[in-house]
């Protein structure tokens, strides 16, 4: 099933609410959502917990999962899309020629199902960067410059590295961002 599809025009008896994709102005997802909801439109803006390094510290921030996009739910036969174009924060509706892009209900349902049940936030799972046995190097922190062997991933944000310390191999967990591939 495509993530976005072009849908033919509906007649009044075929009407059903659909999800439309709204393109927002830069860094204006919240503003666009607030103004659309103030006008009575239903919206969905999925959020992502992003871990970044700032001033030698790891910081979690909450950012849109799809920067510059949000979803708008409405029945276009019952309510006009025209006011959306002039809403503060909205750049345009995503279109295929003259027709607006429609996102299937299943895609929105899947996005909501993948979000954390308590907070509604998404967390991206880091892909395995290394295969077991890969030689790696610690690139920051107190172990900076020490070589080791990748053992396994320990959750989404940590890896376990076998380090040769005091004559024996010891498993040590590190944040994924501190480990790089090394040929030694």
ZITA-V387228 format. One record per backbone hydrogen bond with DSSP energy under -1.0 kcal/mol. CO is the residue of the C=O (numbers start at 0). NH is the residue of the N-H. If there is no record, write none. Layout:
co: [CO & CO]
nh: [NH & NH]
This chain:
co: [4 & 17 & 18 & 19 & 20 & 21 & 22 & 22 & 24 & 27 & 28 & 29 & 30 & 31 & 32 & 33 & 34 & 35 & 36 & 41 & 43 & 45 & 46 & 47 & 49 & 51 & 53 & 56 & 58 & 60 & 62 & 65 & 67 & 69 & 70 & 71 & 73 & 74 & 74 & 80 & 83 & 86 & 88 & 91 & 93 & 95 & 98 & 101 & 103 & 104 & 105 & 106 & 107 & 108 & 109 & 115 & 120 & 121 & 130 & 133 & 134 & 135 & 136 & 137 & 140 & 142 & 145 & 147 & 148 & 149 & 151 & 156 & 157 & 158 & 159 & 159 & 160 & 161 & 162 & 162 & 164 & 167 & 169 & 171 & 173 & 174 & 175 & 177 & 179]
nh: [101 & 73 & 102 & 71 & 93 & 69 & 90 & 91 & 27 & 31 & 32 & 33 & 34 & 35 & 36 & 37 & 38 & 40 & 39 & 72 & 70 & 64 & 121 & 62 & 60 & 58 & 56 & 53 & 51 & 49 & 47 & 68 & 23 & 21 & 43 & 19 & 17 & 77 & 78 & 83 & 86 & 89 & 24 & 22 & 100 & 98 & 95 & 4 & 107 & 108 & 109 & 110 & 111 & 112 & 113 & 119 & 115 & 48 & 133 & 149 & 181 & 147 & 179 & 144 & 143 & 145 & 137 & 135 & 161 & 132 & 159 & 175 & 153 & 173 & 150 & 151 & 171 & 148 & 164 & 169 & 167 & 164 & 162 & 160 & 158 & 177 & 178 & 138 & 136]
